Amino acid sequence: IISHVVETGNYLAERAREFTGHACVGDVRTTGLMMGIELVRDEETKEPFDPELGVAARGMALALERGLSISGVTGVAAWVGGDDLRFYPPLIITREQITIS
């Protein structure tokens, strides 16, 4: 399982870079099979969204509507504002299941 996680995690990291082209993505971080996507109001300044907007919750709802269960966290920028979407797939996930189409 560990060698599978390392190999598949490297593939996830490669594919995750595709998210950085979106204006609301400030950063994408991966380690193993875990992925975090920082959502920002301004791509250049990395200004976070106002917590009252519920951006992480909306991102979670949109993903779930499409069959993907992720977690969202608010308050990640200096423990005040900021939104992250986080992906913790099962360790047996395949490349095909990761592939973004």
C-alpha positions as CSV (number, residue, x, y, z in Angstrom):
1,I,0.0,0.0,0.0
2,I,2.8,2.4,0.8
3,S,4.5,2.1,-2.6
4,H,1.0,2.6,-4.2
5,V,0.4,5.7,-2.1
6,V,3.8,7.1,-3.1
7,E,3.3,6.5,-6.8
8,T,-0.3,7.6,-6.9
9,G,0.5,10.6,-4.6
10,N,3.1,11.7,-7.1
11,Y,0.5,11.5,-9.9
12,L,-2.0,13.4,-7.8
13,A,0.6,16.2,-7.2
14,E,1.2,16.4,-11.0
15,R,-2.5,16.6,-11.8
16,A,-3.2,19.1,-8.9
17,R,-1.0,21.7,-10.6
18,E,-3.8,22.1,-13.1
19,F,-5.9,23.9,-10.4
20,T,-3.3,26.7,-10.2
21,G,-4.6,28.1,-13.5
22,H,-7.9,29.1,-11.8
23,A,-8.2,32.7,-10.6
24,C,-9.6,31.8,-7.2
25,V,-6.8,29.3,-6.4
26,G,-4.0,30.8,-4.3
27,D,-2.1,27.6,-3.7
28,V,-2.3,23.8,-4.1
29,R,-0.5,21.6,-1.6
30,T,-0.1,17.8,-1.6
31,T,1.6,15.3,0.5
32,G,1.1,11.7,-0.3
33,L,-2.5,11.4,-1.2
34,M,-3.7,14.4,0.7
35,M,-4.4,17.6,-1.2
36,G,-5.3,21.1,0.0
37,I,-6.5,23.9,-2.3
38,E,-6.4,27.4,-1.0
39,L,-9.2,29.6,-2.3
40,V,-8.5,33.3,-2.6
41,R,-10.4,36.4,-3.7
42,D,-7.4,37.8,-5.5
43,E,-4.8,35.5,-7.2
44,E,-2.1,38.1,-7.1
45,T,-2.4,39.4,-3.5
46,K,-3.7,36.1,-2.1
47,E,-6.4,38.1,-0.3
48,P,-8.8,35.6,1.3
49,F,-12.6,35.6,0.8
50,D,-14.7,37.1,3.6
51,P,-15.7,34.2,6.0
52,E,-19.3,35.3,5.8
53,L,-19.4,34.3,2.1
54,G,-19.0,30.6,3.0
55,V,-16.8,29.8,0.0
56,A,-15.4,26.6,1.4
57,A,-19.0,25.3,2.2
58,R,-20.1,26.2,-1.3
59,G,-17.1,24.4,-2.8
60,M,-17.9,21.3,-0.7
61,A,-21.6,21.4,-1.8
62,L,-20.7,21.7,-5.5
63,A,-18.2,18.8,-5.3
64,L,-20.7,16.6,-3.5
65,E,-23.3,17.4,-6.2
66,R,-20.8,15.9,-8.6
67,G,-20.2,12.8,-6.5
68,L,-16.9,13.9,-4.8
69,S,-16.8,14.1,-1.0
70,I,-14.2,16.7,0.2
71,S,-13.8,18.8,3.3
72,G,-13.8,22.5,3.5
73,V,-12.2,24.7,6.1
74,T,-12.7,28.4,6.8
75,G,-10.3,30.5,8.9
76,V,-7.1,29.2,7.5
77,A,-5.5,32.6,6.8
78,A,-4.2,33.8,10.2
79,W,-7.0,31.8,11.9
80,V,-9.5,34.5,10.7
81,G,-10.4,34.4,7.0
82,G,-9.5,32.2,4.2
83,D,-10.9,29.0,2.7
84,D,-9.4,25.6,1.9
85,L,-10.8,22.6,0.2
86,R,-9.2,19.3,1.3
87,F,-9.1,16.0,-0.4
88,Y,-8.4,12.8,1.6
89,P,-9.0,9.9,-0.8
90,P,-8.8,6.2,0.2
91,L,-5.3,4.8,0.0
92,I,-6.4,2.4,-2.8
93,I,-7.5,5.1,-5.2
94,T,-6.3,4.6,-8.7
95,R,-4.8,7.0,-11.3
96,E,-8.0,6.6,-13.3
97,Q,-10.1,7.8,-10.4
98,I,-7.8,10.8,-9.8
99,T,-7.7,11.9,-13.5
100,I,-9.5,15.2,-14.0
101,S,-11.4,15.2,-17.2
